Amino acid sequence: MAQKLQAELTCPICLDFFYAPVSLSCAHLFCFDCIENWMLETDDLKVMCPLCRVIVEAPFLEEWQVRTISLITKQHDSIFEKTLRVGKELQHYWEDVTLDAATASSHLVFSNDLRSAQCGTIHHDLTKDSRLTCVLGTPCFLSGQHYWEVKVGDVKSWSLGICKELADRKSSDLSPEHGFWIISKEAGAIHANANLERIPVSPGLHCVGIFLDVDLEEIQFFDVQNNAHIYTHDSVSSSEPLRPFFYLELPREGESGTVLTICPLRKSARPRSL
């Protein structure tokens, strides 16, 4: 819903949220400044619509459309604001998440502070550990709002998000139906669960922000560096505790495993106990 709302409020020219929106006679909506700059390229009062290429009269403000946009924004205020607040506001919900080594695959090694995970050199008998190379985080969540950030850096393949505490981590089906709400990177592309549709993100995605709202039953993912929303899973419903979920792909023979790190509490963020 949040993604659809964001698309409806985005100018097709500047690809940003509408500022002083105007409507052409063909009914397409643009920022006033964007259309004004577009019109400066012609000497008369007619202009070709940037979208449908129909010749239209000079644009004028359509008050009813402006009111409609305002109404949509007001009706979806909580969703709209939460989609945009990637910065300081989300940090009020910061959780001190660490890795629970007791839930980990035997192929993973951890830093002393249990914030970093890496696939070790493969000397293990794979038949002795049929679980995915994954680990759960702590604490677990039953209610409220929670936020944490994960540095993915140069990790080629990863999955991040949440899962039910008792979800089957031996299965390769990491879908909501099996208790997983995640996004994954594979072959340079970001996907949601088993959905093969690519999620457009910055190619330099380095740090993922994760905001879980148990009460609203949704989890959102953000590109922290670019202050951008990536994806939202809704209908996150569970009668059992939810746990942060981390997955790293085993390195190929001769490769060293890359490191995935949970970010510590920022100095600008307030601990949840305050």
C-alpha angles and dihedrals in degrees: 000000000000091000092050091049091049091052092050091053096046123102111233091220106047094021089224131111114290116275115192092343121213131188127225120218088258087063097246114137128222141161111275093235092048093053092042091056089046091053093050087073090069130059099217136059094260125087138183114244109247090223110038098019091227115148106245137178121259108294123254134189114275102205094191091057092049089051089049092054091048090050093050091050092049094047092051096035098132094048093043095049095043091052090056103039099089094139134055098343094062090050089069086072095048115148124201094233120184134173120267103221091191089069096046134112112252089241092069126087124195141208118249091256091052092235099108130058130190136174107246125221106291109251094131129111099245091208090067094062115039094172122105116261089266141120135198125233131227141262106048122221132225101160144357134042124305135180134189137159131223127198108220096173111164096346105139099204127022144142126211135180135071139306139186111274092241097040115138105257092181090071122088090213102095095176133135088252087064095042103267126122106180147131120226139200118215130159090357095303131106119227137175111240110303092339108123093203110111119238111221111237137151111284088229095060103159107156128033121205116206122199118186120191105186093181093054090040097233142110125205130199125208139191096231099195094050094038089232136141114240108179145334128216112200130186090051096166126162137154090202129064119285120226132197109255129212128181131183125186116237111255120246120254110289094018125109118229118254122230129250115196135192109222117240121235110290119237088237092054123086119231112246091240092067 
